[in-house]
């Protein structure tokens, strides 16, 4: 737990230190971020399957896939060059984190602050829990963003659609991204109108049957895509509307509205504010989907940048209230799952070439979680992770 919390607060600290006097410290911290976030070992979930896929699958098994072929072809090529799965995994995570840094710098200079905020809204899930196929596809989607914000929509679509070769569910954020053409009609609506829409989103989130009816209709129109999507996103009743995290997000929505003008003064402020709003609306609606939050992760990048802009201009109370609230949600995320604790790192084992037995690695976090909570983690089936 200490590693995560210290990393979050160091992101805040580094952002407040002048570059000229602390350039070495910032470079060392950058190295820490890559080593810490990209080379987790026993943490996460899906690596158990992907390690076997990387090491044990035959070439024919990889090449005969009938969907999301890009990911399997990537493994087919890379494992000839990099025999160690954990080195491959660390490097592709590094590429994702590098792309996030480039994304942030497109909008603001406070990259460490934004990274600290993104621990909660994107990076912990993507890099530590690590849905590898989804992350790989999201990497391409992030690359395509430059075309989106420069209004080169055809180029955006062409590049972004390559992400579907890694995870078909990314069709949802790709299509939602195209709503950017309507941003001028949305971002200048009054706070009252935007708040009413938010309340409507909250109400929709209380009735999963509404979304399931829509899902069933979608399935009749696009059965092939729906088969894959609805296998992952099926609405169900839960108590997520009234969790600490959801109440914090409710507060952050109104903070976003309060500092709208400051965000819009940014060069790409209209894009940032629009996608931050979209993130908030989707978050409220998709909370009733067990893994529906994945659709929001791309837009969470824009939301975190908006929060970083707000923090830069906010008064003392608002600034440190936001630090506290984001810190609390990070703590809750880490503590409530087995994926993050205890943290272990793969760099030593990669360099030594002597990995711990998989039977040990697969169970150590589950055992510790059981000791902490009394709950037992059920094993996933043999199918490819979602």
Secondary structure, 3 states (H helix, E strand, C coil): CHHHHHHHHHHHHHHCCCCCCCHHHHHHHHHHHHHHHHCECCCCCCHHHHHHHHHHCCHHHHHCCCCCHHHHHHHHHHCCCCCCHHHHHHHHHHHHHHHHHHHHHCCCCCHHHHHHHHHHHHHHHHHHHCCHHHHHHHHHHHHHHHHHHCCCHHHHHHHHHHHHHCCHHHHHHHHHHHHHHHHHHHHCCCHHHHHHHHHHHHHHHCCHHHHHHHHHHHHHHCHHHHHHHHHHCCECCCCHHHCHHHHHHHHHHHHHHHCHHHHHCCCCHHHHHHHHHHHHHHHHHHCCECCHHHHHHHHHHHHHHHHHHHHHHCCHHHHHHHHHHHHHHHHHHHHCCCCCCCCCECHHHHHHCCCCCHHHHHHHHHHHHHHHHCCCCCCCCCCCCC
